[in-house]
Amino acid sequence: MTTPHTTSSPIDILVLGGGFAGLNTAFQLSNYPWTRPVRITLVDRNDRFLFTPMAYEILTGEVEVWEIAPLYRDVLGNRAVTFVQGNIERIDLAKRQVQVGERVYRYDYLALALGGRPNFRQVPGADKYSQPFYDLGHVQAYQKHIDRVLDRAKQTSDAKARKALLNFLVVGAGTCGVEVSCKLADYLDAQAQARGLERKEMEIHLIDRNERILRGVAHRLEPIALDALQRRNVSLVLDWGVTKVTPEGVEIRCDKQGTLKQVAAATVTWTGGIEMHPLLADLPIEKDPHGRVRVTQRLEVPGQPGVYAMGDATHFPTDDGKGLPATAQVAVRQSEIAAWNIRADIEGWAKLPYIYIGLGEMLTLGIGEAGADAFGMCIGGTLGAAMRRTVYLTKLPTMGLKVRVGGTWTNEIAKSLLATGERALDAVRQTAAQAQANRAA
């Protein structure tokens, strides 16, 4: 147990990163009935929080930006949290200060929740010529890119150029790659009809160097995802690795002998994993081979009193040594423990360990369709989408936002379930009619 602070000066708590881990840490800290003054500062380079699991719905118009990407000033409201928008330039653990833009902020306690960034390092050209799908800016830029490509295709008569324009490659068959592929397919369905293009000309290829899709935390949903991809005519290119991205497309290693193949495409969507924030690499702290910050079971950074880390950028000790999945549910639960332990450190109380309990996984599989692995069951289709939307409604960051979007989402969930019920009844009627016809024959 740490000796409690005795001075009456305010304690500065600095939270770096406004994703699920960082924002919820600030929330939890601001909720506590402090026995002495504290100053809580949340720093992020963006002005909006993004409910990342639903970013895909922006592409297809299923949600509006305000529903899943509210401004931090609106999310924080009257909470005793100061929000600072800016780029973090330097973290000085020795001096216990952080430079944001031109300003330096000192801290007594530091919460590192910087998350990750798209990992382009292994593939030359990926950072310049591919379209990442990681934050709100990426999603909005992606939609504009797709629209420009379709406009060019409509105006192009050259068969070779047109084929490249209408060839869409998605690199990485994890959850993000599968979700993007399904949403892109549905978006292209609508855009082909609206723009007078032939949908059958448009091809989507999901590429991964592994032999299977969803090798991470959502692997139990593989059969449901495969069915969704097949119905959308998404071609799986597995056990092939992208070795280079160029302005014309990609270079792919297509066999064990290292044979290379050039594939022309105007759109290369990059979902090939994440890397850690570059500032973490320079910190004199222990990291795993992937650059993630190693933490104790209490989410402390070893050798750095008062410094805690959580979320995607951390390596939590597990029995298998692989760490925990980079999911929102892990980040939120870790933030609750980190916030408590910061308070316990200040008050001189016992700290708590973080205990990982997987609550299941969900992924969107197109408009009005999702897969949900929860309560020991894997559910797909519109029922999976209803479950996913219901769960995510409860996870939105504020009650005000829940109320604002609740009516719209509840109506969509009800319509989706009603449509499912009607299709089931139609199937029953058709089966009964067929059985009667067979008896009559």
C-alpha positions as CSV (number, residue, x, y, z in Angstrom):
1,M,0.0,0.0,0.0
2,T,1.3,3.4,-0.9
3,T,1.6,6.1,1.7
4,P,-1.3,8.6,1.3
5,H,-0.7,12.1,0.2
6,T,-1.0,14.6,3.0
7,T,-0.6,18.0,1.3
8,S,-3.6,20.2,0.4
9,S,-2.4,21.1,-3.1
10,P,-4.4,19.7,-6.0
11,I,-3.3,16.4,-7.5
12,D,-2.8,16.4,-11.2
13,I,-4.1,13.3,-13.0
14,L,-3.3,13.3,-16.7
15,V,-5.0,10.8,-19.1
16,L,-3.5,10.4,-22.5
17,G,-5.8,9.1,-25.2
18,G,-9.6,9.6,-25.4
19,G,-10.7,6.1,-26.7
20,F,-12.6,3.6,-24.7
21,A,-9.9,3.2,-22.1
22,G,-8.9,6.9,-21.7
23,L,-12.4,8.4,-21.7
24,N,-13.8,5.9,-19.3
25,T,-10.8,6.4,-17.0
26,A,-11.6,10.1,-16.9
27,F,-15.3,9.3,-16.3
28,Q,-14.5,7.0,-13.4
29,L,-12.1,9.5,-11.8
30,S,-14.6,12.4,-12.1
31,N,-17.3,10.3,-10.4
32,Y,-15.3,9.7,-7.2
33,P,-16.1,11.7,-4.0
34,W,-12.5,12.9,-3.5
35,T,-11.3,13.9,0.0
36,R,-8.9,16.4,-1.5
37,P,-8.8,18.5,-4.7
38,V,-7.8,16.8,-7.9
39,R,-7.3,18.1,-11.5
40,I,-8.2,15.6,-14.2
41,T,-7.0,16.4,-17.7
42,L,-7.9,14.3,-20.8
43,V,-5.8,14.7,-23.9
44,D,-6.6,13.5,-27.4
45,R,-5.6,14.7,-30.9
46,N,-9.2,14.5,-32.1
47,D,-12.2,16.6,-31.1
48,R,-14.6,13.6,-31.1
49,F,-14.8,10.3,-29.3
50,L,-15.4,7.4,-31.7
51,F,-17.5,4.4,-30.8
52,T,-15.1,2.3,-32.9
53,P,-17.1,-0.9,-33.3
54,M,-19.9,1.0,-35.2
55,A,-17.6,3.0,-37.4
56,Y,-18.5,0.7,-40.3
57,E,-22.1,1.8,-40.2
58,I,-21.1,5.4,-41.2
59,L,-20.1,4.0,-44.6
60,T,-23.5,2.5,-45.3
61,G,-25.5,5.4,-43.7
62,E,-26.9,3.2,-41.0
63,V,-25.8,5.7,-38.3
64,E,-25.1,9.4,-38.3
65,V,-21.7,10.7,-37.2
66,W,-23.2,12.4,-34.1
67,E,-24.7,9.1,-32.9
68,I,-21.4,7.3,-32.5
69,A,-18.8,10.1,-32.7
70,P,-19.9,12.9,-30.3
71,L,-17.7,15.8,-29.5
72,Y,-15.7,15.4,-26.3
73,R,-17.1,18.7,-25.0
74,D,-20.6,17.2,-25.3
75,V,-19.6,13.9,-23.8
76,L,-17.8,15.4,-20.8
77,G,-20.5,18.0,-20.2
78,N,-20.2,19.5,-16.7
79,R,-17.8,16.8,-15.5
80,A,-14.8,18.0,-13.6
81,V,-12.5,17.0,-16.5
82,T,-10.5,19.4,-18.6
83,F,-10.3,18.3,-22.2
84,V,-7.2,19.3,-24.3
85,Q,-7.2,18.7,-28.0
86,G,-3.7,18.4,-29.4
87,N,-0.8,16.3,-30.6
88,I,1.3,14.7,-27.8
89,E,4.9,15.6,-28.7
90,R,6.8,14.2,-25.8
91,I,6.4,12.2,-22.6
92,D,9.0,12.8,-19.9
93,L,8.7,10.2,-17.2
94,A,11.7,11.5,-15.2
95,K,10.3,15.0,-15.0
96,R,6.7,13.8,-14.8
97,Q,5.5,16.0,-17.6
98,V,4.0,15.8,-21.1
99,Q,4.3,18.2,-23.9
100,V,1.1,18.7,-25.9
101,G,1.6,21.1,-28.8
102,E,3.6,24.0,-27.4
103,R,2.3,23.5,-23.9
104,V,3.7,21.3,-21.1
105,Y,1.5,19.6,-18.5
106,R,2.9,18.2,-15.3
107,Y,1.3,15.2,-13.6
108,D,1.3,13.4,-10.3
109,Y,-0.5,10.4,-11.9
110,L,-0.4,9.4,-15.5
111,A,-2.8,7.1,-17.4
112,L,-1.5,5.9,-20.7
113,A,-4.3,4.9,-23.0
114,L,-2.9,5.9,-26.4
115,G,-4.2,2.8,-28.2
116,G,-2.7,1.9,-31.6
117,R,-2.3,3.0,-35.2
118,P,-2.5,1.2,-38.5
119,N,0.5,-1.0,-38.9
120,F,2.1,-0.4,-42.3
121,R,5.7,-1.3,-41.3
122,Q,5.9,-4.7,-42.9
123,V,4.7,-3.7,-46.3
124,P,6.3,-1.0,-48.4
125,G,3.9,1.5,-49.9
126,A,1.0,0.6,-47.6
127,D,1.2,3.9,-45.8
128,K,1.1,5.9,-49.1
129,Y,-1.2,3.9,-51.3
130,S,-3.8,2.1,-49.2
131,Q,-6.9,3.3,-47.4
132,P,-6.8,2.6,-43.6
133,F,-10.0,2.1,-41.7
134,Y,-9.2,2.9,-38.1
135,D,-10.6,6.3,-37.0
136,L,-13.4,8.7,-38.0
137,G,-11.2,10.6,-40.5
138,H,-10.3,7.3,-42.2
139,V,-13.9,6.3,-42.6
140,Q,-14.9,9.6,-44.0
141,A,-11.9,9.7,-46.4
142,Y,-12.7,6.1,-47.4
143,Q,-16.2,6.9,-48.5
144,K,-15.0,9.9,-50.5
145,H,-12.4,7.7,-52.2
146,I,-14.9,5.0,-53.1
147,D,-17.2,7.6,-54.6
148,R,-14.4,9.2,-56.7
149,V,-13.4,5.7,-57.9
150,L,-16.9,4.9,-59.0
151,D,-17.3,8.3,-60.7
152,R,-14.1,7.6,-62.7
153,A,-15.2,4.1,-63.6
154,K,-18.5,5.5,-65.0
155,Q,-16.5,7.8,-67.2
156,T,-13.9,5.2,-68.3
157,S,-14.4,3.2,-71.5
158,D,-11.0,1.5,-71.4
159,A,-11.7,-2.1,-70.3
160,K,-8.3,-2.6,-68.4
161,A,-8.6,0.7,-66.6
162,R,-12.2,0.1,-65.7
163,K,-11.4,-3.4,-64.3
164,A,-8.7,-1.9,-62.0
165,L,-11.1,0.9,-60.9
166,L,-13.8,-1.7,-59.9
167,N,-11.4,-4.1,-58.2
168,F,-11.5,-3.6,-54.4
169,L,-8.9,-5.3,-52.3
170,V,-9.2,-5.6,-48.5
171,V,-6.0,-6.7,-46.8
172,G,-6.3,-8.5,-43.5
173,A,-9.1,-11.0,-42.7
174,G,-9.5,-10.3,-39.0
175,T,-12.6,-8.8,-37.6
176,C,-12.1,-5.4,-39.2
177,G,-11.3,-6.9,-42.7
178,V,-14.4,-9.1,-42.6
179,E,-16.6,-6.2,-41.4
180,V,-15.3,-3.8,-44.0
181,S,-15.7,-6.3,-46.8
182,C,-19.4,-6.9,-45.9
183,K,-20.2,-3.3,-45.5
184,L,-18.4,-2.4,-48.7
185,A,-20.3,-5.0,-50.7
186,D,-23.6,-3.6,-49.5
187,Y,-22.5,-0.1,-50.1
188,L,-21.5,-1.0,-53.7
189,D,-24.9,-2.6,-54.2
190,A,-26.6,0.7,-53.5
191,Q,-24.1,2.8,-55.4
192,A,-24.2,0.6,-58.5
193,Q,-27.9,1.1,-58.7
194,A,-27.7,4.9,-58.0
195,R,-24.9,5.5,-60.5
196,G,-26.1,3.2,-63.3
197,L,-23.1,0.8,-63.0
198,E,-23.1,-2.9,-63.3
199,R,-22.7,-4.4,-59.9
200,K,-21.3,-7.7,-61.4
201,E,-18.3,-5.7,-62.7
202,M,-17.3,-4.8,-59.1
203,E,-15.1,-7.4,-57.4
204,I,-14.1,-7.5,-53.7
205,H,-11.2,-9.7,-52.6
206,L,-10.4,-10.3,-49.0
207,I,-6.7,-11.1,-48.7
208,D,-4.8,-12.6,-45.7
209,R,-1.5,-14.4,-45.3
210,N,-3.2,-17.0,-43.0
211,E,-5.2,-19.9,-44.0
212,R,-8.4,-18.9,-42.2
213,I,-10.4,-15.7,-41.4
214,L,-11.1,-14.4,-37.9
215,R,-8.1,-16.1,-36.3
216,G,-8.4,-13.7,-33.3
217,V,-11.0,-13.3,-30.6
218,A,-14.0,-13.8,-32.9
219,H,-13.0,-17.1,-34.4
220,R,-16.2,-18.8,-33.2
221,L,-18.1,-16.6,-35.6
222,E,-16.2,-17.9,-38.6
223,P,-19.0,-20.0,-40.1
224,I,-21.5,-17.2,-39.9
225,A,-19.0,-14.7,-41.4
226,L,-18.1,-17.1,-44.2
227,D,-21.7,-17.4,-45.2
228,A,-22.2,-13.6,-45.1
229,L,-19.1,-13.1,-47.3
230,Q,-20.1,-15.8,-49.8
231,R,-23.6,-14.3,-50.2
232,R,-22.0,-11.0,-51.0
233,N,-19.6,-12.6,-53.5
234,V,-16.6,-11.5,-51.6
235,S,-13.6,-13.6,-52.9
236,L,-11.3,-15.0,-50.2
237,V,-7.6,-14.9,-51.1
238,L,-6.1,-16.8,-48.1
239,D,-2.6,-18.0,-47.5
240,W,-1.4,-15.2,-49.8
241,G,0.6,-12.3,-48.4
242,V,0.7,-8.8,-49.7
243,T,4.4,-7.8,-50.1
244,K,4.0,-4.3,-51.6
245,V,1.4,-1.7,-52.3
246,T,1.8,0.6,-55.3
247,P,-0.3,3.3,-57.0
248,E,-1.4,0.6,-59.5
249,G,-2.4,-2.1,-56.9
250,V,-0.5,-4.7,-54.9
251,E,2.2,-7.3,-55.2
252,I,1.2,-10.6,-53.6
253,R,3.3,-13.6,-52.6
254,C,1.0,-16.4,-53.9
255,D,2.9,-19.6,-52.9
256,K,5.4,-21.1,-50.5
257,Q,8.2,-20.6,-53.1
258,G,7.7,-16.9,-53.0
259,T,6.2,-16.4,-56.4
260,L,5.0,-12.8,-56.8
261,K,1.9,-11.7,-58.6
262,Q,0.8,-8.2,-59.5
263,V,-2.8,-7.3,-59.0
264,A,-4.2,-4.0,-60.4
265,A,-6.7,-2.2,-58.2
266,A,-7.5,1.4,-57.5
267,T,-8.7,0.7,-53.9
268,V,-6.6,-1.2,-51.3
269,T,-8.2,-1.2,-47.9
270,W,-5.7,-1.7,-45.1
271,T,-6.8,-3.7,-42.0
272,G,-3.5,-5.5,-41.5
273,G,-3.2,-5.0,-37.8
274,I,-2.1,-2.1,-35.5
275,E,1.2,-0.8,-34.1
276,M,1.7,1.1,-30.9
277,H,1.9,4.9,-30.6
278,P,5.4,6.0,-31.7
279,L,5.9,7.9,-28.4
280,L,5.7,4.6,-26.5
281,A,8.7,3.3,-28.3
282,D,10.9,6.0,-26.8
283,L,9.8,5.5,-23.2
284,P,12.3,3.8,-20.9
285,I,9.9,1.1,-19.8
286,E,9.6,-2.6,-20.5
287,K,7.7,-3.6,-23.6
288,D,6.9,-6.9,-25.3
289,P,8.2,-7.8,-28.8
290,H,5.2,-6.0,-30.4
291,G,6.0,-2.7,-28.6
292,R,3.1,-3.0,-26.1
293,V,3.8,-1.7,-22.6
294,R,4.1,-4.4,-20.0
295,V,2.0,-3.8,-17.0
296,T,1.4,-5.6,-13.7
297,Q,-1.9,-7.2,-12.8
298,R,-2.9,-3.9,-11.2
299,L,-2.1,-2.1,-14.5
300,E,0.9,-0.3,-13.1
301,V,3.9,0.3,-15.3
302,P,6.8,-1.4,-13.5
303,G,9.5,1.0,-12.2
304,Q,7.3,4.1,-12.8
305,P,5.3,5.0,-9.6
306,G,2.0,6.7,-10.4
307,V,2.0,5.6,-14.0
308,Y,-0.7,3.2,-15.3
309,A,-1.4,1.9,-18.7
310,M,-4.4,0.1,-20.3
311,G,-6.1,-0.8,-23.5
312,D,-4.7,-1.8,-26.9
313,A,-1.2,-0.5,-26.1
314,T,-0.6,-2.7,-23.1
315,H,0.6,-6.3,-22.6
316,F,-1.2,-7.7,-19.6
317,P,0.4,-10.8,-18.0
318,T,-1.5,-13.9,-18.9
319,D,-0.8,-17.6,-18.5
320,D,-0.1,-18.2,-22.2
321,G,2.1,-15.0,-22.4
322,K,0.1,-13.7,-25.4
323,G,-1.6,-10.8,-23.6
324,L,-5.3,-9.9,-23.9
325,P,-7.3,-9.1,-27.1
326,A,-7.4,-5.5,-28.2
327,T,-11.2,-5.0,-27.7
328,A,-13.4,-2.3,-26.3
329,Q,-14.6,-4.6,-23.5
330,V,-11.1,-5.1,-22.2
331,A,-10.3,-1.4,-22.5
332,V,-13.4,-0.4,-20.5
333,R,-12.9,-2.9,-17.7
334,Q,-9.2,-2.1,-17.4
335,S,-10.0,1.6,-17.2
336,E,-12.3,1.0,-14.2
337,I,-9.6,-0.9,-12.4
338,A,-6.9,1.7,-13.3
339,A,-9.1,4.6,-12.1
340,W,-9.8,2.8,-8.8
341,N,-6.1,2.1,-8.3
342,I,-5.1,5.7,-8.9
343,R,-7.6,6.7,-6.3
344,A,-6.4,3.9,-3.9
345,D,-2.8,5.1,-4.4
346,I,-3.8,8.6,-3.4
347,E,-6.0,7.6,-0.4
348,G,-3.6,4.9,0.8
349,W,-6.0,2.0,0.1
350,A,-5.4,-1.5,-1.2
351,K,-5.3,-1.7,-5.0
352,L,-7.2,-4.2,-7.1
353,P,-6.0,-6.6,-9.8
354,Y,-7.6,-6.7,-13.2
355,I,-9.3,-10.0,-13.9
356,Y,-10.1,-10.8,-17.5
357,I,-13.5,-12.3,-18.2
358,G,-14.5,-12.6,-21.8
359,L,-18.1,-11.5,-22.4
360,G,-18.3,-12.7,-26.0
361,E,-17.7,-11.0,-29.4
362,M,-19.9,-9.3,-32.0
363,L,-19.2,-8.2,-35.6
364,T,-21.3,-6.5,-38.2
365,L,-21.8,-8.5,-41.4
366,G,-23.5,-6.0,-43.7
367,I,-26.6,-3.8,-43.5
368,G,-29.0,-5.2,-40.9
369,E,-26.9,-8.3,-40.3
370,A,-24.4,-9.2,-37.7
371,G,-22.8,-12.1,-35.8
372,A,-22.9,-12.4,-32.0
373,D,-21.0,-14.8,-29.8
374,A,-22.6,-14.4,-26.4
375,F,-24.2,-16.5,-23.7
376,G,-22.6,-19.6,-25.1
377,M,-24.4,-19.2,-28.5
378,C,-23.3,-17.9,-31.9
379,I,-26.2,-16.0,-33.6
380,G,-26.2,-14.5,-37.0
381,G,-28.5,-12.5,-39.4
382,T,-31.0,-9.9,-38.3
383,L,-31.3,-11.4,-34.8
384,G,-27.5,-11.0,-34.4
385,A,-27.8,-7.4,-35.6
386,A,-30.6,-6.7,-33.1
387,M,-28.5,-8.2,-30.2
388,R,-25.4,-6.2,-31.3
389,R,-27.3,-2.9,-31.6
390,T,-29.0,-3.5,-28.2
391,V,-25.8,-4.2,-26.5
392,Y,-24.0,-1.2,-28.1
393,L,-26.8,1.1,-27.1
394,T,-26.1,0.3,-23.5
395,K,-22.4,1.0,-24.0
396,L,-22.7,4.5,-25.4
397,P,-20.7,6.9,-23.2
398,T,-23.5,9.1,-21.7
399,M,-27.1,8.7,-20.7
400,G,-28.0,11.7,-22.8
401,L,-26.6,10.1,-25.9
402,K,-28.3,6.8,-25.1
403,V,-31.6,8.7,-24.9
404,R,-31.0,10.7,-28.1
405,V,-30.3,7.7,-30.2
406,G,-32.3,5.1,-28.3
407,G,-35.6,5.8,-30.1
408,T,-34.1,5.5,-33.5
409,W,-32.1,2.4,-32.7
410,T,-35.0,0.7,-30.9
411,N,-37.3,1.3,-33.9
412,E,-34.7,-0.2,-36.2
413,I,-34.2,-3.2,-33.9
414,A,-38.0,-3.7,-33.8
415,K,-38.4,-3.5,-37.6
416,S,-35.5,-5.9,-38.1
417,L,-37.0,-8.5,-35.7
418,L,-40.4,-8.1,-37.3
419,A,-39.0,-8.6,-40.7
420,T,-37.2,-11.8,-39.4
421,G,-40.5,-13.0,-37.9
422,E,-42.4,-12.4,-41.2
423,R,-39.7,-14.3,-43.2
424,A,-39.9,-17.2,-40.7
425,L,-43.7,-17.3,-41.1
426,D,-43.5,-17.2,-44.8
427,A,-41.1,-20.2,-44.7
428,V,-43.5,-22.1,-42.4
429,R,-46.4,-21.3,-44.8
430,Q,-44.4,-22.4,-47.8
431,T,-43.4,-25.7,-46.1
432,A,-47.0,-26.4,-45.1
433,A,-48.2,-25.6,-48.6
434,Q,-45.6,-27.9,-50.1
435,A,-46.5,-30.7,-47.7
436,Q,-50.2,-30.3,-48.6
437,A,-49.4,-30.4,-52.3
438,N,-47.3,-33.5,-51.8
439,R,-50.2,-35.2,-49.9
440,A,-52.6,-34.2,-52.6
441,A,-50.3,-35.7,-55.3
